[in-house]
Amino acid sequence: MPTYLSTHLQRRSALPLEDALSEGRYRTAERVLAEKTPDQVIEEVKSAGLRGRGGAWFPAGTKWSFMPKELKGPSYLVVNADEGEPGTFKDRQIMEKDPHLLLEGILISAYAVRAETTFVYIRGEYLDSYRAMVRALEEARARGLFGRNVFGTGRNIDVVVHRGAGAYICGEETALLNSLEGRRGEPRPKPPFPASHGAFGRPTTVNNVETIANVPVILEKGTAWYRTMGTTQAPGNVLFGVSGPVNRPGLYELPVGTTAREILEKHAGGMKDNRKLKAFIPGGASTGFLPASMLDVPMDPESLKAKGTMMGTGGLIAIPEGVSIVEAARVFSRFFRHETCGQCSPCREGSAWSDRIIGNFTRGQGRRSDLKVLQDIADGSVRKTICVFPEAYAGPMLSAIKHFRAEFEALAKE
């Protein structure tokens, strides 16, 4: 099975520029900028079927094509390295161990969307990631790989590495843009969309780290090679982060569509101390709980959607027998209650009330009728606010009730 994202992720420190150059890094970017037009790059990424790895799985090439072709003034590429989804730790590994893979992807992607400046917005707590990216960028600039007249092509492409302040909501692209501009980190109404009015009011494309890291490989090896991995609708590999009481927790690069069972049992070594799996979270906290009986589900966007959940960020969390799903849901409800930006009342009040109600169950004060109230709260919030945050807090709450309702009823006081 070919791998291309995890080659250097076992390193203790970042791959130095000289070693990266000896492996051919930046060679593809130099060729692309010299031989292809921006539109040709976009078409190649479209043909490869690359989909965003940040959670929404929107086709990257299609997103790039929304950028205006004729520009008067600056446009921007923004790399979302906020990575605040609980259970997710893939982007930080790319930045800390193989930053020049990301930087080469930025060169090609910025060229394709006609951006001279790229902002890498890094989660505030990711200090090691920030330092690794700053060092790698300094190395690359010293060799003339960023700045003015890149590769002698007349193109100006540079990068600004920016630290956020540690807010989950800034993983949402327009909240990220507000934060980048020094504003309160809260989502913007859409339309207008970032492709026309993004950072500083200019056309902007936002993609996450893993998405951009796929780009040099597609342009180097071609779309036919890329499509030999993954599924027809979601080609390529993905970095699955496995956590929980398994024998080998960690990061695994596998084709999209690999089953959750293979990831947990073969690659992560199964449950620690021969504990039995009770449930798992497929793609980060917001994707909710699935029972162990669904372990054979292929980990791809379409298969997981059919199961009533999402692919998310690929952060797979194993939950063993003996753990209360009600208590686990309360952990997440507290998190989402704290992280709502408070801009929309259905989300602000809904996340607070759902946390309060689930908290009542953990104290033996819940009522069976409260389960209907939780459903009503979700119905009153999901797709009725300025962003998809309500879907995030509703995911673990509703899936817990759907698949583990008996645990709530056992704690009900009547």
Protein Blocks (a to p, Z undefined) as FASTA:
>chain_A
ZZfklmmmmpmbdcdfklmmmnopoklmmmmmmmpcfklmmmmmmmnopacfklnopafk
lmmmmpcfbdgdjddddddfklpaghiaklmmmmmmmmmlmmmmmmmmmmmnopabdcdd
ddfklmmlmmmmmmmmmmmmmnopgcehihhlopacdddddddehiaklmpmklmmmmmn
opacddddddddfklmcghhiacddddfklmmmmmmmmmnopklmmmgcjfklgcjdddd
dedjdfbgcdddddehiafklmmmmmnopaehhiacfbdcfbbjklopadfklmmpccdf
klmmmnopafklopacdddehiafklmmmmmmmmmmmmpgolamklmmmmmmmmmmmmmm
mnopacfklmmmmmmmmmmmgopafblklmmmmmmmmmmmmmmmmmmmmmpmZZ
